[in-house]
Structure formats: structure tokens, C-alpha cells
């Protein structure tokens, strides 16, 4: 995109009939100055394969801070999406939902403190590293991410949920490949050991306890 472009508007490249599109796929390269990607901007674009920043741009110059709801919804051939060096403060509902071709690791940068409802719903990401600012993971955020083997918070090599104040309904439901090292820290409630694991039964995770401080839905796992 042109160097002076700062916003990709809502529905900018959205399509209603993806089955009528060409079978060719393309790479999308962002200039460092892009600040926002609007609602459904690339909705159902099955011709997008890779979505990345211009490799010649400096990390400190990258300005992307907003990805709207359903921005990449059903981009079924999307393989990689690099937003690690962004300044994200909002990542929309179902932004990467149904990206069944997104078979890579995903790193979410910026100062994002909330993972919206259904952000990676039924995506095929293999792992996800979230910014250390994350406090809320909303309903269906990783629902049915069956290929995800690891989820990182706070730069940890395992998932330390000590900063998570809310884990929404079915947020990690049916993440059948997720490591059993998902943890809540007991610094959010009194008593107990340093941390307790979340046990797994089949493809659904069940926490061994409830916290008195954090809001955790009974259906989260």
C-alpha cells in the first residue's frame, strides 16, 4: 500500500460471494504508517495468502493500532499474518475467525488488554503469544483452535493466567492440542500452592478451582 495511506476502511475489500473469486492467491504488504484496518476490511477474501508489514520498515515506525471486527473473517487461505511489531490497542470480535488456513504461530503486539469475543474462533493457528497487557480473554476467543499446542502470556514459556481477570464462556473450549501447562496463579486468591494446573478431559479443559478475585466463566474450558 502507498506510503501515505493510514486507514483501510470498513468493508474496503470485503466480498459477499467468495466462491466466485479466482483461485489465485496474493500477498498483502502494509506500509509502516497504516494505523487502522476497518470492520470486515478483508472479509472472506480467499485470495489472500500472507499479510505482513513491509520488511524494510523499522519496528519503531509501525503504527497499526486497530484491527476491526471480522477484519479477516473467513480468509480461508491466509497462511501468515504478522502483527507482532504493531501497536495494537484493539483487536476486533471474530477478527481472525474461521481462518482455517492460518497454520502458523501468531504473536499479538501492542498494548492490547482485551482479546475480543471469538477473535481466533475455529482458526488453525499452532500457537499464540499475547501481549503482557492482556487482562481479559472474552467468550469463544480460541474456540475450537484444535491445532494450537501452546498459548503464551507475559513472555512465559507456559500460560501464566495470573493477570487474567476474566476468561469468557468457551474461551478455550475444544483446544484439544493445548498443553496441560495452562495455569492460574494463586496470587488472585488466598491459600493454596503457587499455582494449580488445569486438568483436561477429552478435548475440553476444566480448572481445578475457582478464584475469588478473577471472573472466570464456568464454561470457559
TIROLO-525661 format. One record per atom (N, C-alpha, C, O): residue in one letter; x, y, z. Coordinates in steps of 0.001 Angstrom, whole numbers, padded with zeros to 6 digits, always signed. Layout:
N
AXYZ ...
***
This chain:
221
X+000824-001194+000000 X+000000+000000+000000 X+000865+001255+000000 X+001994+001241+000491 X+000333+002327-000550 X+001066+003580-000668 X+001563+004058+000690 X+000912+003844+001712 X+002720+004705+000689 X+003364+005096+001935 X+002560+006094+002744 X+002734+006175+003960 X+001677+006864+002100 X+000905+007866+002836 X-000461+007358+003289 X-001228+008107+003894 X-000768+006103+003005 X-002055+005533+003416 X-002026+005207+004907 X-001095+004563+005392 X-003066+005662+005637 X-003110+005442+007073 X-004290+004579+007525 X-004247+003985+008603 X-005333+004509+006714 X-006536+003776+007102 X-007045+002914+005958 X-007142+003371+004819 X-007369+001668+006268 X-008101+000809+005344 X-009507+000713+005913 X-009714+000130+006977 X-010467+001282+005206 X-011794+001466+005750 X-012621+000199+005867 X-012249-000857+005356 X-013743+000325+006546 X-014675-000790+006723 X-015141-001308+005361 X-015468-000526+004468 X-015166-002618+005216 X-015641-003302+004007 X-014808-002962+002761 X-015254-003207+001640 X-013615-002405+002944 X-012815-001919+001812 X-012606-002977+000733 X-012751-002688-000455 X-012269-004190+001133 X-012019-005268+000174 X-012910-006481+000452 X-012623-007592+000005 X-013964-006258+001176 X-014870-007350+001549 X-015591-007907+000321 X-015878-007183-000633 X-015872-009194+000367 X-016639-009811-000721 X-017820-010579-000135 X-017760-011074+000991 X-018887-010669-000915 X-020079-011391-000484 X-020117-012816-001033 X-020711-013707-000426 X-019479-013024-002184 X-019537-014337-002846 X-018129-014841-003119 X-017663-014790-004257 X-017448-015326-002089 X-016055-015762-002265 X-015900-016912-003244 X-014826-017080-003822 X-016928-017698-003445 X-016821-018834-004365 X-016673-018395-005820 X-016280-019187-006677 X-016988-017136-006090 X-016861-016621-007453 X-015494-016013-007725 X-015237-015521-008824 X-014610-016045-006721 X-013303-015425-006869 X-012325-016350-007577 X-012529-017562-007646 X-011259-015756-008102 X-010191-016505-008744 X-009499-017404-007723 X-009508-017120-006525 X-008906-018479-008205 X-008184-019401-007321 X-006776-018902-007007 X-006080-019506-006191 X-006348-017818-007634 X-005019-017263-007372 X-004982-016632-005983 X-005994-016132-005491 X-003802-016660-005357 X-003634-016032-004054 X-002533-014978-004124 X-001645-015040-004974 X-002611-014010-003210 X-001693-012874-003239 X-001180-012582-001830 X-001777-012984-000831 X-000060-011872-001784 X+000477-011383-000522 X+000087-009921-000367 X+000111-009162-001336 X-000272-009525+000852 X-000586-008132+001156 X+000513-007583+002055 X+000804-008146+003110 X+001119-006481+001631 X+002205-005870+002397 X+001793-004488+002857 X+001395-003651+002047 X+001886-004246+004161 X+001493-002959+004741 X+002682-002020+004846 X+003789-002446+005176 X+002455-000742+004565 X+003487+000233+004894 X+003441+000511+006393 X+002435+000249+007053 X+004529+001036+006917 X+004649+001226+008363 X+003632+002216+008918 X+003314+002172+010107 X+003113+003113+008070 X+002225+004161+008555 X+000769+003766+008711 X-000022+004553+009230 X+000389+002561+008275 X-001003+002126+008424 X-001373+002115+009908 X-000673+001522+010728 X-002493+002786+010243 X-002908+002880+011636 X-004128+002019+011959 X-004260+001530+013081 X-005011+001832+010991 X-006214+001064+011292 X-006689+000268+010088 X-006553+000683+008937 X-007255-000898+010402 X-007895-001766+009414 X-009334-001924+009865 X-009594-002467+010939 X-010259-001460+009062 X-011644-001345+009477 X-012409-002656+009528 X-011915-003710+009129 X-013627-002555+010028 X-014535-003696+010147 X-014723-004380+008795 X-015020-003737+007788 X-014543-005695+008798 X-014718-006537+007614 X-013912-006052+006412 X-014323-006257+005270 X-012783-005419+006654 X-011981-004866+005557 X-011576-005919+004532 X-011563-005649+003331 X-011243-007124+005010 X-010836-008202+004106 X-011751-009417+004267 X-011336-010551+004029 X-012961-009176+004661 X-013940-010229+004916 X-014047-011212+003746 X-014332-010817+002615 X-013815-012494+004035 X-013987-013601+003093 X-013091-013509+001853 X-013420-014059+000802 X-011959-012811+001981 X-011033-012755+000853 X-010209-014039+000825 X-009204-014145+001528 X-010613-014981+000044 X-009908-016252-000020 X-008671-016179-000906 X-007949-017165-001050 X-008421-014996-001510 X-007249-014847-002373 X-006039-014271-001636 X-004999-014052-002256 X-006149-014020-000322 X-005018-013505+000452 X-004275-014663+001104 X-004870-015490+001796 X-002974-014709+000875 X-002156-015803+001415 X-001309-015355+002597 X-001268-016037+003621 X-000629-014211+002468 X+000230-013696+003536 X-000059-012216+003747 X-000285-011471+002794 X-000047-011808+004993 X-000357-010423+005355 X+000724-009944+006312 X+000788-010398+007454 X+001580-009021+005851 X+002740-008637+006646 X+003086-007166+006448 X+002635-006519+005503 X+003899-006661+007370 X+004474-005342+007207 X+005576-005382+006153 X+006175-006428+005901 X+005831-004232+005545 X+006973-004085+004648 X+008231-004426+005429 X+008500-003828+006471 X+008999-005379+004932 X+010189-005853+005658 X+011274-004787+005785 X+012181-004914+006609 X+011181-003736+004968 X+012198-002684+005036 X+011860-001621+006074 X+012694-000763+006366 X+010661-001660+006633 X+010265-000644+007608 X+010834-000973+008982 X+011052-002135+009323 X+011069+000083+009761 X+011590-000101+011109 X+010452-000391+012076 X+009351+000142+011935 X+010727-001237+013057 X+009701-001612+014026 X+009126-000397+014735 X+007916-000321+014947 X+009981+000560+015105 X+009506+001722+015850 X+008630+002651+014997 X+007939+003518+015532 X+008660+002467+013676 X+007849+003304+012798 X+006461+002726+012540 X+005626+003392+011928 X+006203+001520+012985 X+004942+000860+012674 X+003829+001374+013582 X+003980+001434+014803 X+002705+001746+012959 X+001663+002478+013665 X+000345+001727+013792 X-000606+002277+014349 X+000247+000510+013307 X-001035-000207+013332 X-001526-000377+014762 X-000870-001030+015574 X-002692+000216+015076 X-003219+000132+016442 X-004652-000394+016503 X-005194-000594+017590 X-005271-000619+015334 X-006683-001015+015338 X-006956-002007+014214 X-006688-001730+013045 X-007494-003166+014584 X-007994-004139+013615 X-009447-004389+013963 X-009743-004886+015049 X-010359-004055+013065 X-011780-004063+013344 X-012411-005443+013405 X-011778-006451+013089 X-013668-005466+013817 X-014429-006707+013921 X-014507-007396+012545 X-014738-006750+011523 X-014312-008692+012550 X-014426-009520+011349 X-013468-009086+010230 X-013733-009351+009057 X-012372-008428+010577 X-011478-007860+009567 X-010966-008906+008578 X-010873-008640+007380 X-010634-010101+009086 X-010122-011173+008223 X-011013-012416+008300 X-010552-013538+008093 X-012258-012203+008593 X-013197-013309+008764 X-013260-014186+007513 X-013446-013696+006399 X-013102-015473+007721 X-013174-016481+006655 X-012181-016224+005518 X-012474-016505+004356 X-011013-015694+005858 X-009922-015642+004881 X-009264-017028+004918 X-008221-017218+005544 X-009881-017967+004249 X-009577-019383+004448 X-008213-019799+003913 X-007714-020859+004292 X-007591-019000+003044 X-006275-019332+002515 X-005153-018513+003134 X-003996-018626+002729 X-005497-017690+004117 X-004485-016910+004815 X-003566-017844+005593 X-004018-018614+006440 X-002268-017767+005295 X-001291-018660+005933 X-000547-017977+007076 X-000321-018578+008126 X-000166-016711+006866 X+000572-015978+007893 X+000014-014564+008012 X-000442-013975+007032 X+000059-014038+009217 X-000341-012655+009470 X+000541-012115+010580 X+000446-012560+011724 X+001394-011166+010251 X+002361-010658+011211 X+001918-009326+011781 X+001999-008299+011108 X+001449-009339+013023 X+001113-008095+013720 X+001923-007991+015014 X+001545-007276+015942 X+003043-008719+015058 X+003860-008777+016276 X+004455-007423+016624 X+004561-007079+017801 X+004841-006657+015624 X+005517-005386+015880 X+004583-004193+015770 X+005025-003067+015543 X+003303-004442+015929 X+002319-003370+015835 X+002151-002684+017191 X+002806-003030+018175 X+001250-001698+017206 X+000915-001000+018450 X-000556-001217+018793 X-001242-000289+019221 X-001027-002423+018607 X-002444-002728+018738 X-003012-002339+020097 X-002458-002669+021146 X-004135-001629+020045 X-004910-001360+021252 X-006308-001943+021128 X-007050-002011+022108 X-006668-002369+019906 X-007956-003042+019714 X-007817-004105+018630 X-007334-003832+017531 X-008244-005313+018958 X-008305-006431+018015 X-009726-006943+018061 X-010166-007463+019087 X-010447-006803+016970 X-011888-006924+016957 X-012464-008320+017138 X-011763-009330+017069 X-013780-008331+017373 X-014512-009578+017507 X-014406-010378+016204 X-014589-009837+015113 X-014114-011650+016336 X-014046-012583+015213 X-013116-012086+014103 X-013317-012394+012929 X-012098-011312+014491 X-011187-010718+013515 X-010493-011767+012657 X-010309-011567+011457 X-010106-012890+013272 X-009443-013972+012535 X-010241-015269+012621 X-009679-016358+012499 X-011529-015155+012829 X-012370-016348+012945 X-012474-017069+011608 X-012494-016447+010547 X-012538-018382+011683 X-012708-019238+010508 X-011560-019098+009506 X-011741-019339+008313 X-010377-018707+009994 X-009197-018679+009120 X-008577-020070+009161 X-007563-020300+009821 X-009197-020971+008455 X-008849-022386+008558 X-007531-022725+007865 X-007054-023855+007974 X-006940-021772+007159 X-005627-021995+006553 X-004501-021367+007345 X-003332-021535+006997 X-004839-020634+008423 X-003828-019925+009210 X-003111-020912+010119 X-003426-021038+011302 X-002145-021604+009542 X-001494-022728+010226 X-000106-022346+010731 X+000837-023129+010613 X+000021-021152+011290 X+001304-020685+011783 X+001158-020165+013202 X+000059-020120+013756 X+002290-019771+013783 X+002265-019155+015100 X+001822-017703+014964 X+002108-017052+013960 X+001129-017204+015972 X+000603-015840+015930 X+001096-015077+017148 X+000950-015545+018277 X+001683-013896+016926 X+002114-013035+018014 X+001358-011727+017930 X+001351-011069+016889 X+000723-011352+019024 X-000073-010127+019071 X+000666-009100+019917 X+000849-009291+021119 X+001092-008005+019282 X+001871-006995+019984 X+001022-005843+020465 X-000206-005930+020489 X+001681-004760+020851 X+000988-003550+021268 X+000623-003532+022737 X+001204-004252+023549 X-000355-002694+023066 X-000805-002520+024453 X-002206-003099+024647 X-002940-002671+025538 X-002565-004048+023833 X-003885-004673+023880 X-004139-005288+025259 X-003330-006076+025749 X-005273-004925+025887 X-005567-005524+027197 X-006778-006448+027163 X-007085-007110+028154 X-007475-006495+026010 X-008652-007346+025892 X-008606-008120+024588 X-008419-007543+023516 X-008778-009429+024687 X-008936-010245+023496 X-010434-010407+023274 X-011132-010991+024102 X-010912-009897+022177 X-012354-009797+021937 X-013009-011152+021738 X-012336-012166+021550 X-014324-011150+021784 X-015096-012370+021559 X-014754-012986+020199 X-014772-012316+019167 X-014445-014278+020234 X-014263-015039+019008 X-013093-014633+018137 X-013084-014950+016947 X-012108-013944+018684 X-011005-013420+017858 X-010398-014477+016957 X-010213-014236+015764 X-010081-015652+017507 X-009465-016728+016720 X-010398-017940+016605 X-009931-019069+016455 X-011666-017713+016671 X-012668-018783+016615 X-012415-019703+015415 X-012396-019257+014268 X-012223-020986+015702 X-012039-022009+014670 X-010895-021694+013711 X-010941-022050+012533 X-009870-021023+014228 X-008647-020810+013455 X-007747-022021+013630 X-007942-022808+014557 X-006765-022181+012754 X-005854-023315+012848 X-004444-022885+013253 X-003466-023545+012903 X-004342-021770+013996 X-003041-021341+014482 X-002408-022436+015335 X-003105-023183+016021 X-001082-022522+015286 X-000372-023573+016024 X+000038-023117+017428 X+000181-023939+018333 X+000224-021817+017604 X+000498-021258+018923 X+000175-019774+018886 X+000062-019177+017815 X+000029-019187+020062 X-000291-017762+020135 X+000436-017142+021321 X+000394-017663+022436 X+001099-016029+021062 X+001773-015284+022122 X+001087-013935+022253 X+001057-013152+021303 X+000534-013664+023430 X-000225-012440+023660 X+000603-011418+024412 X+001486-011768+025194 X+000308-010155+024166 X+000976-009082+024881 X+000794-009227+026388 X-000215-009768+026841 X+001738-008760+027147 X+001679-008879+028604 X+000623-007973+029224 X+000363-008055+030425 X+000011-007109+028412 X-001044-006213+028913 X-002406-006899+028980 X-003343-006343+029554 X-002530-008072+028416 X-003828-008749+028352 X-004367-009047+029764 X-003698-009684+030577 X-005589-008570+030029 X-006287-008871+031285 X-007592-009621+031069 X-008084-010277+031987 X-008154-009535+029878 X-009458-010125+029603 X-009411-010955+028325 X-008997-010469+027272 X-009833-012195+028428 X-009986-013061+027262 X-011466-013407+027180 X-011988-014131+028028 X-012129-012897+026174 X-013582-012993+026113 X-014072-014292+025481 X-013284-015106+024999 X-015376-014464+025496 X-016016-015710+025071 X-015560-016134+023673 X-015413-015310+022770 X-015346-017421+023523 X-015037-018055+022237 X-013732-017562+021609 X-013508-017787+020419 X-012880-016906+022365 X-011671-016300+021795 X-010821-017305+021024 X-010327-016997+019939 X-010649-018511+021581 X-009864-019543+020911 X-010689-020810+020667 X-010136-021905+020559 X-011969-020659+020585 X-012863-021806+020456 X-012469-022680+019268 X-012331-022196+018145 X-012289-023976+019535 X-012017-024975+018507 X-010721-024720+017740 X-010616-025065+016563 X-009742-024120+018401 X-008404-023984+017798 X-007659-025302+018047 X-006787-025384+018912 X-008014-026303+017290 X-007575-027678+017557 X-006096-027900+017302 X-005540-028881+017794 X-005431-027020+016546 X-004006-027177+016260 X-003117-026399+017214 X-001893-026519+017145 X-003697-025608+018100 X-002904-024767+018992 X-002317-025594+020129 X-003047-026116+020972 X-000998-025707+020144 X-000317-026511+021160 X+000163-025682+022342 X+000439-026231+023409 X+000266-024362+022168 X+000752-023526+023269 X+000161-022127+023181 X-000109-021608+022098 X-000029-021539+024345 X-000566-020190+024478 X+000303-019468+025494 X+000408-019897+026643 X+000923-018381+025078 X+001887-017688+025923 X+001344-016350+026398 X+000764-015582+025630 X+001548-016092+027692 X+001211-014811+028288 X+002401-014319+029092 X+003162-015115+029642 X+002558-013013+029157 X+003592-012398+029999 X+005003-012866+029649 X+005889-012857+030504 X+005219-013278+028390 X+006531-013715+027965 X+006946-015049+028539 X+008108-015440+028430 X+006000-015757+029153 X+006319-017019+029807 X+006349-018169+028808 X+005728-018097+027747 X+007067-019218+029148 X+007111-020398+028290 X+005912-021297+028522 X+005752-022312+027843 X+005080-020935+029464 X+003800-021608+029621 X+002756-020530+029887 X+003098-019365+030087 X+001546-020901+029888 X+000485-019915+030054 X+000266-019609+031524 X-000298-020418+032261 X+000717-018433+031944 X+000510-017975+033310 X-000685-017023+033298 X-000604-015927+032743 X-001771-017436+033899 X-003006-016668+033864 X-003121-015676+035022 X-004223-015215+035319 X-002025-015341+035677 X-002100-014524+036884 X-002643-013126+036620 X-003186-012499+037529 X-002506-012624+035390 X-003010-011293+035072 X-004384-011308+034419 X-004913-010255+034061 X-004967-012499+034261 X-006250-012603+033590 X-007382-012435+034599 X-007536-013243+035515 X-008167-011383+034422 X-009261-011092+035325 X-010576-011680+034843 X-011499-011862+035636 X-010673-011976+033572 X-011895-012584+033057 X-011537-013559+031938 X-010805-013216+031010 X-012056-014758+032037 X-011922-015763+030995 X-013333-016153+030596 X-014046-016776+031383 X-013747-015799+029397 X-015139-015889+028996 X-015614-017285+028642 X-014826-018229+028584 X-016906-017402+028408 X-017525-018677+028056 X-016818-019316+026866 X-016607-018678+025835 X-016464-020563+027024 X-015886-021374+025952 X-014635-020751+025318 X-014326-021022+024157 X-013920-019919+026077 X-012762-019215+025530 X-011695-020168+025003 X-011048-019882+023996 X-011511-021300+025681 X-010509-022274+025254 X-011136-023642+024982 X-010443-024659+024981 X-012420-023659+024758 X-013109-024931+024550 X-012645-025611+023268 X-012452-024970+022235 X-012472-026912+023363 X-012091-027762+022233 X-010726-027416+021642 X-010476-027649+020460 X-009857-026867+022466 X-008450-026693+022065 X-007734-027993+022427 X-006980-028051+023398 X-007976-029017+021643 X-007607-030381+022014 X-006105-030643+022024 X-005663-031638+022598 X-005308-029766+021397 X-003856-029967+021365 X-003116-029113+022380 X-001894-029202+022499 X-003848-028290+023108 X-003224-027357+024029 X-002555-028095+025179 X-003131-029011+025765 X-001345-027689+025488 X-000578-028300+026566 X-001316-028182+027888 X-002063-027228+028109 X-001108-029146+028759 X-001752-029126+030070 X-001087-028145+031033 X-001472-028073+032200 X-000079-027378+030553 X+000615-026433+031424 X-000058-025073+031486 X+000591-024069+031781 X-001347-025033+031211 X-002108-023799+031394 X-002330-023601+032886 X-002760-024529+033570 X-002047-022417+033401 X-002093-022229+034843 X-002779-020928+035237 X-002719-019930+034519 X-003425-020962+036386 X-003853-019754+037063 X-002931-019584+038266 X-002567-020563+038916 X-002556-018350+038560 X-001722-018105+039728 X-002596-017838+040940 X-003646-017205+040834 X-002156-018328+042095 X-002958-018148+043308 X-002763-016776+043935 X-003287-016517+045019 X-002014-015884+043270 X-001927-014545+043844 X-003251-013795+043688 X-003384-012661+044147 X-004223-014427+043045 X-005537-013803+042912 X-006520-014308+043952 X-007666-013861+043990 X-006089-015230+044794 X-006957-015665+045880 X-006090-016190+047012 X-004897-016418+046815 X-006652-016385+048173 X-005874-016757+049353 X-005726-018267+049455 X-006621-019026+049085 X-004576-018679+049963 X-004348-020093+050227 X-003852-020852+049019 X-003839-020329+047905 X-003447-022082+049243 X-003036-022947+048147 X-001564-022824+047809 X-000831-022057+048432 X-001142-023586+046818 X+000241-023579+046382 X+000465-022426+045409 X-000434-021616+045180 X+001659-022356+044842 X+001988-021260+043936 X+001055-021220+042736 X+000616-020147+042325 X+000757-022357+042186 X-000174-022413+041061 X-000808-023785+040999 X-000284-024743+041567 X-001904-023881+040330 X-002559-025169+040132 X-002881-025341+038653 X-003312-024403+037981 X-002671-026517+038179 X-002883-026775+036765 X-004358-026872+036428 X-005212-027040+037299 X-004628-026762+035140 X-005967-027024+034630 X-005971-028433+034065 X-005151-028765+033208 X-006872-029245+034532 X-006932-030622+034071 X-007735-030720+032784 X-008561-029858+032482 X-007483-031767+032043 X-008159-031927+030761 X-008921-033239+030734 X-008432-034270+031195 X-010110-033183+030193 X-010888-034385+029972 X-011321-034384+028515 X-012185-033600+028123 X-010728-035255+027713 X-011021-035259+026292 X-010507-033993+025641 X-009324-033674+025758 X-011378-033263+024955 X-010948-032061+024250 X-011336-030784+024983 X-011201-029690+024436 X-011814-030916+026211 X-012256-029746+026959 X-011459-029632+028252 X-011199-030635+028915 X-011072-028407+028610 X-010283-028168+029810 X-011172-027752+030981 X-012128-026992+030824 X-010833-028265+032138 X-011596-027930+033339 X-010635-027461+034425 X-009726-028203+034799 X-010814-026252+034937 X-009954-025801+036032 X-010252-026568+037316 X-011382-026995+037553 X-009234-026731+038128 X-009390-027491+039358 X-009972-026642+040481 X-010317-027173+041537 X-010085-025350+040276 X-010578-024488+041338 X-011168-023225+040731 X-010996-022940+039546 X-011865-022478+041573 X-012385-021177+041187 X-011628-020117+041973 X-011272-020337+043131 X-011381-018969+041352 X-010756-017883+042090 X-011845-017011+042689 X-012990-017032+042236 X-011484-016244+043708 X-012443-015332+044315 X-012277-013927+043771 X-013118-013064+044024 X-011219-013687+043036 X-010946-012350+042509 X-011210-012277+041012 X-011863-011355+040523 X-010698-013251+040309 X-010893-013249+038864 X-012304-013686+038493 X-012921-014499+039181 X-012798-013132+037400 X-014087-013546+036874 X-013824-014653+035858 X-013296-014383+034779 X-014178-015882+036181 X-013948-016982+035254 X-015264-017683+035004 X-015926-018140+035936 X-015631-017763+033761 X-016901-018402+033428 X-016811-019901+033661 X-015768-020512+033425 X-017886-020480+034115 X-017936-021931+034327 X-017757-022698+033017 X-017379-023869+033026 X-018030-022030+031886 X-017970-022713+030597 X-016695-022407+029821 X-016590-022756+028645 X-015724-021761+030461 X-014566-021263+029735 X-013813-022360+028988 X-013286-022135+027899 X-013770-023536+029581 X-012993-024614+029000 X-013892-025726+028500 X-013402-026726+027974 
***
